[in-house]
Amino acid sequence: MPAEIASQFGVTERLVTQRLAIANILSPILTAYREDKIQPETLRILTMATKKKQRAWMKLFDAEGE
């Protein structure tokens, strides 16, 4: 699928794969990123985490802000 999308839009497969990974991030994490509460590097790392690990990270992140 990434190859087809890349071909259709004239971009690399890697770019498509990266964008799909970001789209799979939990909504509260994306919101924190959009609000500049987390850095791009953190977002990239979280793309490799399972939903369960993303939830655990978000819980720690929220607790840190309190």
Predicted model as a PDB file, atoms N, CA, C, CB and O in Angstrom, pLDDT in the B-factor column:
MODEL        1                                                                  
ATOM      1  N   MET A   1       0.806  -1.197   0.000  1.00 88.00           N  
ATOM      2  CA  MET A   1       0.000   0.000   0.000  1.00 88.00           C  
ATOM      3  C   MET A   1       0.854   1.270   0.000  1.00 88.00           C  
ATOM      4  CB  MET A   1      -0.920  -0.006   1.192  1.00 88.00           C  
ATOM      5  O   MET A   1       0.567   2.169  -0.790  1.00 88.00           O  
ATOM      6  N   PRO A   2       1.900   1.397   0.849  1.00 91.00           N  
ATOM      7  CA  PRO A   2       2.713   2.611   0.785  1.00 91.00           C  
ATOM      8  C   PRO A   2       3.320   2.857  -0.593  1.00 91.00           C  
ATOM      9  CB  PRO A   2       3.811   2.539   1.806  1.00 91.00           C  
ATOM     10  O   PRO A   2       3.457   4.004  -1.019  1.00 91.00           O  
ATOM     11  N   ALA A   3       3.687   1.777  -1.291  1.00 95.00           N  
ATOM     12  CA  ALA A   3       4.269   1.944  -2.630  1.00 95.00           C  
ATOM     13  C   ALA A   3       3.260   2.561  -3.590  1.00 95.00           C  
ATOM     14  CB  ALA A   3       4.758   0.591  -3.178  1.00 95.00           C  
ATOM     15  O   ALA A   3       3.608   3.428  -4.391  1.00 95.00           O  
ATOM     16  N   GLU A   4       2.020   2.115  -3.508  1.00 95.00           N  
ATOM     17  CA  GLU A   4       0.978   2.661  -4.379  1.00 95.00           C  
ATOM     18  C   GLU A   4       0.710   4.132  -4.078  1.00 95.00           C  
ATOM     19  CB  GLU A   4      -0.311   1.858  -4.230  1.00 95.00           C  
ATOM     20  O   GLU A   4       0.573   4.946  -4.991  1.00 95.00           O  
ATOM     21  N   ILE A   5       0.637   4.463  -2.802  1.00 95.00           N  
ATOM     22  CA  ILE A   5       0.396   5.850  -2.400  1.00 95.00           C  
ATOM     23  C   ILE A   5       1.561   6.726  -2.854  1.00 95.00           C  
ATOM     24  CB  ILE A   5       0.203   5.955  -0.862  1.00 95.00           C  
ATOM     25  O   ILE A   5       1.355   7.809  -3.402  1.00 95.00           O  
ATOM     26  N   ALA A   6       2.782   6.252  -2.625  1.00 95.00           N  
ATOM     27  CA  ALA A   6       3.971   7.010  -3.018  1.00 95.00           C  
ATOM     28  C   ALA A   6       3.977   7.270  -4.520  1.00 95.00           C  
ATOM     29  CB  ALA A   6       5.247   6.261  -2.607  1.00 95.00           C  
ATOM     30  O   ALA A   6       4.275   8.378  -4.967  1.00 95.00           O  
ATOM     31  N   SER A   7       3.650   6.258  -5.278  1.00 96.00           N  
ATOM     32  CA  SER A   7       3.617   6.394  -6.730  1.00 96.00           C  
ATOM     33  C   SER A   7       2.550   7.395  -7.171  1.00 96.00           C  
ATOM     34  CB  SER A   7       3.363   5.035  -7.382  1.00 96.00           C  
ATOM     35  O   SER A   7       2.780   8.214  -8.061  1.00 96.00           O  
ATOM     36  N   GLN A   8       1.403   7.317  -6.546  1.00 96.00           N  
ATOM     37  CA  GLN A   8       0.275   8.191  -6.885  1.00 96.00           C  
ATOM     38  C   GLN A   8       0.613   9.666  -6.633  1.00 96.00           C  
ATOM     39  CB  GLN A   8      -0.967   7.792  -6.073  1.00 96.00           C  
ATOM     40  O   GLN A   8       0.234  10.537  -7.415  1.00 96.00           O  
ATOM     41  N   PHE A   9       1.334   9.938  -5.529  1.00 96.00           N  
ATOM     42  CA  PHE A   9       1.594  11.319  -5.145  1.00 96.00           C  
ATOM     43  C   PHE A   9       3.015  11.792  -5.455  1.00 96.00           C  
ATOM     44  CB  PHE A   9       1.328  11.484  -3.688  1.00 96.00           C  
ATOM     45  O   PHE A   9       3.357  12.944  -5.189  1.00 96.00           O  
ATOM     46  N   GLY A  10       3.833  10.917  -6.008  1.00 96.00           N  
ATOM     47  CA  GLY A  10       5.181  11.305  -6.392  1.00 96.00           C  
ATOM     48  C   GLY A  10       6.105  11.566  -5.206  1.00 96.00           C  
ATOM     49  O   GLY A  10       6.956  12.454  -5.257  1.00 96.00           O  
ATOM     50  N   VAL A  11       5.933  10.791  -4.143  1.00 97.00           N  
ATOM     51  CA  VAL A  11       6.792  10.906  -2.965  1.00 97.00           C  
ATOM     52  C   VAL A  11       7.429   9.540  -2.694  1.00 97.00           C  
ATOM     53  CB  VAL A  11       5.979  11.409  -1.716  1.00 97.00           C  
ATOM     54  O   VAL A  11       7.097   8.549  -3.344  1.00 97.00           O  
ATOM     55  N   THR A  12       8.344   9.503  -1.730  1.00 96.00           N  
ATOM     56  CA  THR A  12       9.007   8.240  -1.424  1.00 96.00           C  
ATOM     57  C   THR A  12       8.118   7.350  -0.542  1.00 96.00           C  
ATOM     58  CB  THR A  12      10.356   8.504  -0.730  1.00 96.00           C  
ATOM     59  O   THR A  12       7.232   7.830   0.165  1.00 96.00           O  
ATOM     60  N   GLU A  13       8.382   6.062  -0.606  1.00 96.00           N  
ATOM     61  CA  GLU A  13       7.671   5.115   0.261  1.00 96.00           C  
ATOM     62  C   GLU A  13       7.962   5.417   1.727  1.00 96.00           C  
ATOM     63  CB  GLU A  13       8.071   3.660  -0.074  1.00 96.00           C  
ATOM     64  O   GLU A  13       7.088   5.299   2.586  1.00 96.00           O  
ATOM     65  N   ARG A  14       9.194   5.806   1.993  1.00 94.00           N  
ATOM     66  CA  ARG A  14       9.564   6.126   3.378  1.00 94.00           C  
ATOM     67  C   ARG A  14       8.711   7.262   3.923  1.00 94.00           C  
ATOM     68  CB  ARG A  14      11.051   6.499   3.466  1.00 94.00           C  
ATOM     69  O   ARG A  14       8.242   7.189   5.059  1.00 94.00           O  
ATOM     70  N   LEU A  15       8.502   8.302   3.140  1.00 94.00           N  
ATOM     71  CA  LEU A  15       7.669   9.425   3.576  1.00 94.00           C  
ATOM     72  C   LEU A  15       6.249   8.956   3.868  1.00 94.00           C  
ATOM     73  CB  LEU A  15       7.654  10.536   2.509  1.00 94.00           C  
ATOM     74  O   LEU A  15       5.659   9.339   4.878  1.00 94.00           O  
ATOM     75  N   VAL A  16       5.711   8.137   2.994  1.00 95.00           N  
ATOM     76  CA  VAL A  16       4.360   7.609   3.198  1.00 95.00           C  
ATOM     77  C   VAL A  16       4.308   6.784   4.478  1.00 95.00           C  
ATOM     78  CB  VAL A  16       3.918   6.755   1.988  1.00 95.00           C  
ATOM     79  O   VAL A  16       3.380   6.936   5.273  1.00 95.00           O  
ATOM     80  N   THR A  17       5.286   5.921   4.683  1.00 94.00           N  
ATOM     81  CA  THR A  17       5.329   5.083   5.882  1.00 94.00           C  
ATOM     82  C   THR A  17       5.414   5.943   7.137  1.00 94.00           C  
ATOM     83  CB  THR A  17       6.520   4.115   5.821  1.00 94.00           C  
ATOM     84  O   THR A  17       4.748   5.653   8.131  1.00 94.00           O  
ATOM     85  N   GLN A  18       6.217   6.986   7.101  1.00 92.00           N  
ATOM     86  CA  GLN A  18       6.339   7.882   8.252  1.00 92.00           C  
ATOM     87  C   GLN A  18       5.020   8.596   8.541  1.00 92.00           C  
ATOM     88  CB  GLN A  18       7.449   8.910   8.011  1.00 92.00           C  
ATOM     89  O   GLN A  18       4.613   8.715   9.696  1.00 92.00           O  
ATOM     90  N   ARG A  19       4.368   9.060   7.508  1.00 92.00           N  
ATOM     91  CA  ARG A  19       3.096   9.777   7.703  1.00 92.00           C  
ATOM     92  C   ARG A  19       2.009   8.837   8.231  1.00 92.00           C  
ATOM     93  CB  ARG A  19       2.633  10.425   6.377  1.00 92.00           C  
ATOM     94  O   ARG A  19       1.197   9.229   9.069  1.00 92.00           O  
ATOM     95  N   LEU A  20       1.999   7.615   7.745  1.00 93.00           N  
ATOM     96  CA  LEU A  20       1.023   6.642   8.243  1.00 93.00           C  
ATOM     97  C   LEU A  20       1.286   6.315   9.707  1.00 93.00           C  
ATOM     98  CB  LEU A  20       1.062   5.359   7.399  1.00 93.00           C  
ATOM     99  O   LEU A  20       0.347   6.124  10.479  1.00 93.00           O  
ATOM    100  N   ALA A  21       2.544   6.249  10.088  1.00 92.00           N  
ATOM    101  CA  ALA A  21       2.885   5.986  11.494  1.00 92.00           C  
ATOM    102  C   ALA A  21       2.418   7.130  12.378  1.00 92.00           C  
ATOM    103  CB  ALA A  21       4.404   5.776  11.659  1.00 92.00           C  
ATOM    104  O   ALA A  21       1.897   6.891  13.468  1.00 92.00           O  
ATOM    105  N   ILE A  22       2.594   8.354  11.935  1.00 92.00           N  
ATOM    106  CA  ILE A  22       2.139   9.510  12.708  1.00 92.00           C  
ATOM    107  C   ILE A  22       0.618   9.504  12.807  1.00 92.00           C  
ATOM    108  CB  ILE A  22       2.634  10.827  12.068  1.00 92.00           C  
ATOM    109  O   ILE A  22       0.062   9.851  13.849  1.00 92.00           O  
ATOM    110  N   ALA A  23      -0.048   9.119  11.742  1.00 91.00           N  
ATOM    111  CA  ALA A  23      -1.512   9.066  11.763  1.00 91.00           C  
ATOM    112  C   ALA A  23      -2.024   8.018  12.737  1.00 91.00           C  
ATOM    113  CB  ALA A  23      -2.049   8.777  10.370  1.00 91.00           C  
ATOM    114  O   ALA A  23      -3.184   8.066  13.145  1.00 91.00           O  
ATOM    115  N   ASN A  24      -1.173   7.075  13.113  1.00 93.00           N  
ATOM    116  CA  ASN A  24      -1.570   6.001  14.026  1.00 93.00           C  
ATOM    117  C   ASN A  24      -1.313   6.350  15.500  1.00 93.00           C  
ATOM    118  CB  ASN A  24      -0.828   4.725  13.668  1.00 93.00           C  
ATOM    119  O   ASN A  24      -1.561   5.531  16.385  1.00 93.00           O  
ATOM    120  N   ILE A  25      -0.820   7.552  15.756  1.00 96.00           N  
ATOM    121  CA  ILE A  25      -0.554   7.996  17.129  1.00 96.00           C  
ATOM    122  C   ILE A  25      -1.884   8.348  17.808  1.00 96.00           C  
ATOM    123  CB  ILE A  25       0.422   9.228  17.142  1.00 96.00           C  
ATOM    124  O   ILE A  25      -2.820   8.818  17.161  1.00 96.00           O  
ATOM    125  N   LEU A  26      -1.947   8.114  19.103  1.00 97.00           N  
ATOM    126  CA  LEU A  26      -3.150   8.468  19.860  1.00 97.00           C  
ATOM    127  C   LEU A  26      -3.423   9.971  19.769  1.00 97.00           C  
ATOM    128  CB  LEU A  26      -3.003   8.041  21.337  1.00 97.00           C  
ATOM    129  O   LEU A  26      -2.497  10.782  19.765  1.00 97.00           O  
ATOM    130  N   SER A  27      -4.681  10.321  19.696  1.00 96.00           N  
ATOM    131  CA  SER A  27      -5.105  11.709  19.544  1.00 96.00           C  
ATOM    132  C   SER A  27      -4.546  12.650  20.618  1.00 96.00           C  
ATOM    133  CB  SER A  27      -6.599  11.773  19.560  1.00 96.00           C  
ATOM    134  O   SER A  27      -4.097  13.744  20.277  1.00 96.00           O  
ATOM    135  N   PRO A  28      -4.557  12.269  21.902  1.00 96.00           N  
ATOM    136  CA  PRO A  28      -4.016  13.190  22.912  1.00 96.00           C  
ATOM    137  C   PRO A  28      -2.520  13.493  22.708  1.00 96.00           C  
ATOM    138  CB  PRO A  28      -4.229  12.605  24.303  1.00 96.00           C  
ATOM    139  O   PRO A  28      -2.054  14.583  23.040  1.00 96.00           O  
ATOM    140  N   ILE A  29      -1.791  12.541  22.170  1.00 97.00           N  
ATOM    141  CA  ILE A  29      -0.373  12.769  21.901  1.00 97.00           C  
ATOM    142  C   ILE A  29      -0.217  13.749  20.741  1.00 97.00           C  
ATOM    143  CB  ILE A  29       0.348  11.435  21.587  1.00 97.00           C  
ATOM    144  O   ILE A  29       0.624  14.647  20.790  1.00 97.00           O  
ATOM    145  N   LEU A  30      -1.022  13.575  19.704  1.00 96.00           N  
ATOM    146  CA  LEU A  30      -0.975  14.517  18.577  1.00 96.00           C  
ATOM    147  C   LEU A  30      -1.353  15.921  19.025  1.00 96.00           C  
ATOM    148  CB  LEU A  30      -1.911  14.056  17.448  1.00 96.00           C  
ATOM    149  O   LEU A  30      -0.761  16.901  18.575  1.00 96.00           O  
ATOM    150  N   THR A  31      -2.329  16.016  19.899  1.00 96.00           N  
ATOM    151  CA  THR A  31      -2.739  17.322  20.425  1.00 96.00           C  
ATOM    152  C   THR A  31      -1.587  17.963  21.191  1.00 96.00           C  
ATOM    153  CB  THR A  31      -3.981  17.181  21.340  1.00 96.00           C  
ATOM    154  O   THR A  31      -1.305  19.148  21.012  1.00 96.00           O  
ATOM    155  N   ALA A  32      -0.927  17.191  22.035  1.00 96.00           N  
ATOM    156  CA  ALA A  32       0.224  17.711  22.789  1.00 96.00           C  
ATOM    157  C   ALA A  32       1.318  18.187  21.835  1.00 96.00           C  
ATOM    158  CB  ALA A  32       0.784  16.628  23.745  1.00 96.00           C  
ATOM    159  O   ALA A  32       1.959  19.209  22.084  1.00 96.00           O  
ATOM    160  N   TYR A  33       1.531  17.456  20.753  1.00 95.00           N  
ATOM    161  CA  TYR A  33       2.527  17.860  19.763  1.00 95.00           C  
ATOM    162  C   TYR A  33       2.120  19.169  19.090  1.00 95.00           C  
ATOM    163  CB  TYR A  33       2.716  16.755  18.709  1.00 95.00           C  
ATOM    164  O   TYR A  33       2.934  20.083  18.955  1.00 95.00           O  
ATOM    165  N   ARG A  34       0.866  19.254  18.672  1.00 96.00           N  
ATOM    166  CA  ARG A  34       0.376  20.481  18.003  1.00 96.00           C  
ATOM    167  C   ARG A  34       0.462  21.700  18.913  1.00 96.00           C  
ATOM    168  CB  ARG A  34      -1.075  20.293  17.541  1.00 96.00           C  
ATOM    169  O   ARG A  34       0.639  22.825  18.446  1.00 96.00           O  
ATOM    170  N   GLU A  35       0.337  21.464  20.211  1.00 96.00           N  
ATOM    171  CA  GLU A  35       0.402  22.558  21.182  1.00 96.00           C  
ATOM    172  C   GLU A  35       1.832  22.803  21.669  1.00 96.00           C  
ATOM    173  CB  GLU A  35      -0.506  22.256  22.373  1.00 96.00           C  
ATOM    174  O   GLU A  35       2.045  23.512  22.652  1.00 96.00           O  
ATOM    175  N   ASP A  36       2.804  22.217  20.980  1.00 96.00           N  
ATOM    176  CA  ASP A  36       4.233  22.365  21.299  1.00 96.00           C  
ATOM    177  C   ASP A  36       4.575  21.919  22.714  1.00 96.00           C  
ATOM    178  CB  ASP A  36       4.655  23.804  21.116  1.00 96.00           C  
ATOM    179  O   ASP A  36       5.488  22.465  23.334  1.00 96.00           O  
ATOM    180  N   LYS A  37       3.856  20.941  23.222  1.00 95.00           N  
ATOM    181  CA  LYS A  37       4.145  20.409  24.549  1.00 95.00           C  
ATOM    182  C   LYS A  37       5.135  19.253  24.483  1.00 95.00           C  
ATOM    183  CB  LYS A  37       2.859  19.954  25.226  1.00 95.00           C  
ATOM    184  O   LYS A  37       5.769  18.909  25.481  1.00 95.00           O  
ATOM    185  N   ILE A  38       5.264  18.656  23.298  1.00 95.00           N  
ATOM    186  CA  ILE A  38       6.271  17.611  23.093  1.00 95.00           C  
ATOM    187  C   ILE A  38       7.050  17.924  21.819  1.00 95.00           C  
ATOM    188  CB  ILE A  38       5.609  16.194  23.008  1.00 95.00           C  
ATOM    189  O   ILE A  38       6.551  18.591  20.913  1.00 95.00           O  
ATOM    190  N   GLN A  39       8.262  17.434  21.773  1.00 96.00           N  
ATOM    191  CA  GLN A  39       9.163  17.700  20.654  1.00 96.00           C  
ATOM    192  C   GLN A  39       8.928  16.711  19.502  1.00 96.00           C  
ATOM    193  CB  GLN A  39      10.625  17.628  21.124  1.00 96.00           C  
ATOM    194  O   GLN A  39       8.398  15.622  19.716  1.00 96.00           O  
ATOM    195  N   PRO A  40       9.325  17.096  18.284  1.00 94.00           N  
ATOM    196  CA  PRO A  40       9.185  16.185  17.137  1.00 94.00           C  
ATOM    197  C   PRO A  40       9.885  14.843  17.361  1.00 94.00           C  
ATOM    198  CB  PRO A  40       9.743  16.843  15.882  1.00 94.00           C  
ATOM    199  O   PRO A  40       9.370  13.801  16.955  1.00 94.00           O  
ATOM    200  N   GLU A  41      11.045  14.861  17.999  1.00 95.00           N  
ATOM    201  CA  GLU A  41      11.778  13.614  18.246  1.00 95.00           C  
ATOM    202  C   GLU A  41      10.954  12.669  19.127  1.00 95.00           C  
ATOM    203  CB  GLU A  41      13.143  13.911  18.912  1.00 95.00           C  
ATOM    204  O   GLU A  41      10.939  11.459  18.901  1.00 95.00           O  
ATOM    205  N   THR A  42      10.281  13.219  20.116  1.00 95.00           N  
ATOM    206  CA  THR A  42       9.424  12.398  20.982  1.00 95.00           C  
ATOM    207  C   THR A  42       8.298  11.778  20.175  1.00 95.00           C  
ATOM    208  CB  THR A  42       8.846  13.237  22.140  1.00 95.00           C  
ATOM    209  O   THR A  42       7.975  10.603  20.348  1.00 95.00           O  
ATOM    210  N   LEU A  43       7.707  12.561  19.301  1.00 94.00           N  
ATOM    211  CA  LEU A  43       6.631  12.054  18.445  1.00 94.00           C  
ATOM    212  C   LEU A  43       7.139  10.916  17.567  1.00 94.00           C  
ATOM    213  CB  LEU A  43       6.054  13.185  17.570  1.00 94.00           C  
ATOM    214  O   LEU A  43       6.463   9.899  17.416  1.00 94.00           O  
ATOM    215  N   ARG A  44       8.317  11.083  16.991  1.00 93.00           N  
ATOM    216  CA  ARG A  44       8.900  10.033  16.137  1.00 93.00           C  
ATOM    217  C   ARG A  44       9.122   8.753  16.933  1.00 93.00           C  
ATOM    218  CB  ARG A  44      10.235  10.509  15.520  1.00 93.00           C  
ATOM    219  O   ARG A  44       8.839   7.658  16.448  1.00 93.00           O  
ATOM    220  N   ILE A  45       9.621   8.890  18.142  1.00 95.00           N  
ATOM    221  CA  ILE A  45       9.850   7.710  18.977  1.00 95.00           C  
ATOM    222  C   ILE A  45       8.527   7.016  19.289  1.00 95.00           C  
ATOM    223  CB  ILE A  45      10.571   8.100  20.284  1.00 95.00           C  
ATOM    224  O   ILE A  45       8.441   5.788  19.259  1.00 95.00           O  
ATOM    225  N   LEU A  46       7.513   7.797  19.584  1.00 96.00           N  
ATOM    226  CA  LEU A  46       6.212   7.224  19.939  1.00 96.00           C  
ATOM    227  C   LEU A  46       5.539   6.523  18.758  1.00 96.00           C  
ATOM    228  CB  LEU A  46       5.299   8.311  20.472  1.00 96.00           C  
ATOM    229  O   LEU A  46       4.650   5.697  18.968  1.00 96.00           O  
ATOM    230  N   THR A  47       5.938   6.828  17.533  1.00 94.00           N  
ATOM    231  CA  THR A  47       5.363   6.124  16.380  1.00 94.00           C  
ATOM    232  C   THR A  47       5.750   4.650  16.391  1.00 94.00           C  
ATOM    233  CB  THR A  47       5.822   6.777  15.067  1.00 94.00           C  
ATOM    234  O   THR A  47       5.093   3.829  15.752  1.00 94.00           O  
ATOM    235  N   MET A  48       6.817   4.312  17.117  1.00 94.00           N  
ATOM    236  CA  MET A  48       7.266   2.924  17.188  1.00 94.00           C  
ATOM    237  C   MET A  48       6.643   2.172  18.360  1.00 94.00           C  
ATOM    238  CB  MET A  48       8.775   2.875  17.295  1.00 94.00           C  
ATOM    239  O   MET A  48       6.838   0.965  18.501  1.00 94.00           O  
ATOM    240  N   ALA A  49       5.904   2.875  19.188  1.00 95.00           N  
ATOM    241  CA  ALA A  49       5.304   2.257  20.374  1.00 95.00           C  
ATOM    242  C   ALA A  49       3.911   1.719  20.066  1.00 95.00           C  
ATOM    243  CB  ALA A  49       5.233   3.267  21.529  1.00 95.00           C  
ATOM    244  O   ALA A  49       3.206   2.234  19.198  1.00 95.00           O  
ATOM    245  N   THR A  50       3.536   0.685  20.787  1.00 95.00           N  
ATOM    246  CA  THR A  50       2.174   0.152  20.667  1.00 95.00           C  
ATOM    247  C   THR A  50       1.205   1.154  21.278  1.00 95.00           C  
ATOM    248  CB  THR A  50       2.045  -1.246  21.365  1.00 95.00           C  
ATOM    249  O   THR A  50       1.613   2.070  21.992  1.00 95.00           O  
ATOM    250  N   LYS A  51      -0.071   0.977  20.996  1.00 96.00           N  
ATOM    251  CA  LYS A  51      -1.100   1.848  21.596  1.00 96.00           C  
ATOM    252  C   LYS A  51      -1.032   1.771  23.125  1.00 96.00           C  
ATOM    253  CB  LYS A  51      -2.524   1.445  21.099  1.00 96.00           C  
ATOM    254  O   LYS A  51      -1.188   2.781  23.812  1.00 96.00           O  
ATOM    255  N   LYS A  52      -0.802   0.574  23.643  1.00 97.00           N  
ATOM    256  CA  LYS A  52      -0.716   0.387  25.090  1.00 97.00           C  
ATOM    257  C   LYS A  52       0.444   1.202  25.662  1.00 97.00           C  
ATOM    258  CB  LYS A  52      -0.544  -1.110  25.436  1.00 97.00           C  
ATOM    259  O   LYS A  52       0.298   1.861  26.692  1.00 97.00           O  
ATOM    260  N   LYS A  53       1.582   1.153  24.998  1.00 97.00           N  
ATOM    261  CA  LYS A  53       2.736   1.913  25.473  1.00 97.00           C  
ATOM    262  C   LYS A  53       2.526   3.415  25.285  1.00 97.00           C  
ATOM    263  CB  LYS A  53       4.003   1.465  24.741  1.00 97.00           C  
ATOM    264  O   LYS A  53       2.998   4.214  26.094  1.00 97.00           O  
ATOM    265  N   GLN A  54       1.825   3.798  24.228  1.00 97.00           N  
ATOM    266  CA  GLN A  54       1.503   5.210  24.036  1.00 97.00           C  
ATOM    267  C   GLN A  54       0.614   5.706  25.176  1.00 97.00           C  
ATOM    268  CB  GLN A  54       0.809   5.431  22.672  1.00 97.00           C  
ATOM    269  O   GLN A  54       0.817   6.803  25.697  1.00 97.00           O  
ATOM    270  N   ARG A  55      -0.375   4.890  25.562  1.00 97.00           N  
ATOM    271  CA  ARG A  55      -1.257   5.270  26.677  1.00 97.00           C  
ATOM    272  C   ARG A  55      -0.464   5.409  27.973  1.00 97.00           C  
ATOM    273  CB  ARG A  55      -2.383   4.228  26.856  1.00 97.00           C  
ATOM    274  O   ARG A  55      -0.673   6.352  28.736  1.00 97.00           O  
ATOM    275  N   ALA A  56       0.440   4.473  28.216  1.00 97.00           N  
ATOM    276  CA  ALA A  56       1.264   4.517  29.424  1.00 97.00           C  
ATOM    277  C   ALA A  56       2.146   5.773  29.412  1.00 97.00           C  
ATOM    278  CB  ALA A  56       2.141   3.237  29.536  1.00 97.00           C  
ATOM    279  O   ALA A  56       2.288   6.440  30.437  1.00 97.00           O  
ATOM    280  N   TRP A  57       2.730   6.090  28.267  1.00 97.00           N  
ATOM    281  CA  TRP A  57       3.558   7.282  28.156  1.00 97.00           C  
ATOM    282  C   TRP A  57       2.723   8.530  28.418  1.00 97.00           C  
ATOM    283  CB  TRP A  57       4.217   7.356  26.769  1.00 97.00           C  
ATOM    284  O   TRP A  57       3.158   9.429  29.137  1.00 97.00           O  
ATOM    285  N   MET A  58       1.525   8.589  27.839  1.00 95.00           N  
ATOM    286  CA  MET A  58       0.647   9.744  28.015  1.00 95.00           C  
ATOM    287  C   MET A  58       0.262   9.917  29.482  1.00 95.00           C  
ATOM    288  CB  MET A  58      -0.613   9.595  27.152  1.00 95.00           C  
ATOM    289  O   MET A  58       0.183  11.039  29.982  1.00 95.00           O  
ATOM    290  N   LYS A  59       0.023   8.799  30.165  1.00 96.00           N  
ATOM    291  CA  LYS A  59      -0.315   8.868  31.585  1.00 96.00           C  
ATOM    292  C   LYS A  59       0.851   9.477  32.378  1.00 96.00           C  
ATOM    293  CB  LYS A  59      -0.665   7.456  32.130  1.00 96.00           C  
ATOM    294  O   LYS A  59       0.636  10.326  33.244  1.00 96.00           O  
ATOM    295  N   LEU A  60       2.064   9.050  32.085  1.00 96.00           N  
ATOM    296  CA  LEU A  60       3.240   9.628  32.742  1.00 96.00           C  
ATOM    297  C   LEU A  60       3.415  11.099  32.385  1.00 96.00           C  
ATOM    298  CB  LEU A  60       4.498   8.848  32.360  1.00 96.00           C  
ATOM    299  O   LEU A  60       3.738  11.921  33.242  1.00 96.00           O  
ATOM    300  N   PHE A  61       3.202  11.416  31.131  1.00 94.00           N  
ATOM    301  CA  PHE A  61       3.334  12.799  30.670  1.00 94.00           C  
ATOM    302  C   PHE A  61       2.332  13.697  31.379  1.00 94.00           C  
ATOM    303  CB  PHE A  61       3.139  12.884  29.149  1.00 94.00           C  
ATOM    304  O   PHE A  61       2.678  14.792  31.824  1.00 94.00           O  
ATOM    305  N   ASP A  62       1.089  13.233  31.486  1.00 92.00           N  
ATOM    306  CA  ASP A  62       0.057  14.020  32.167  1.00 92.00           C  
ATOM    307  C   ASP A  62       0.377  14.180  33.650  1.00 92.00           C  
ATOM    308  CB  ASP A  62      -1.319  13.362  31.994  1.00 92.00           C  
ATOM    309  O   ASP A  62       0.171  15.251  34.221  1.00 92.00           O  
ATOM    310  N   ALA A  63       0.876  13.123  34.268  1.00 94.00           N  
ATOM    311  CA  ALA A  63       1.213  13.177  35.685  1.00 94.00           C  
ATOM    312  C   ALA A  63       2.366  14.152  35.951  1.00 94.00           C  
ATOM    313  CB  ALA A  63       1.578  11.781  36.192  1.00 94.00           C  
ATOM    314  O   ALA A  63       2.414  14.807  36.992  1.00 94.00           O  
ATOM    315  N   GLU A  64       3.277  14.233  35.005  1.00 85.00           N  
ATOM    316  CA  GLU A  64       4.410  15.133  35.142  1.00 85.00           C  
ATOM    317  C   GLU A  64       3.958  16.595  35.131  1.00 85.00           C  
ATOM    318  CB  GLU A  64       5.419  14.884  34.024  1.00 85.00           C  
ATOM    319  O   GLU A  64       4.561  17.439  35.794  1.00 85.00           O  
ATOM    320  N   GLY A  65       2.908  16.885  34.386  1.00 72.00           N  
ATOM    321  CA  GLY A  65       2.400  18.251  34.286  1.00 72.00           C  
ATOM    322  C   GLY A  65       1.599  18.704  35.494  1.00 72.00           C  
ATOM    323  O   GLY A  65       1.328  19.895  35.647  1.00 72.00           O  
ATOM    324  N   GLU A  66       1.219  17.768  36.352  1.00 67.00           N  
ATOM    325  CA  GLU A  66       0.394  18.124  37.511  1.00 67.00           C  
ATOM    326  C   GLU A  66       1.232  18.595  38.668  1.00 67.00           C  
ATOM    327  CB  GLU A  66      -0.449  16.948  37.945  1.00 67.00           C  
ATOM    328  O   GLU A  66       0.695  18.934  39.723  1.00 67.00           O  
TER     329      GLU A  66                                                      
ENDMDL                                                                          
END                                                                             
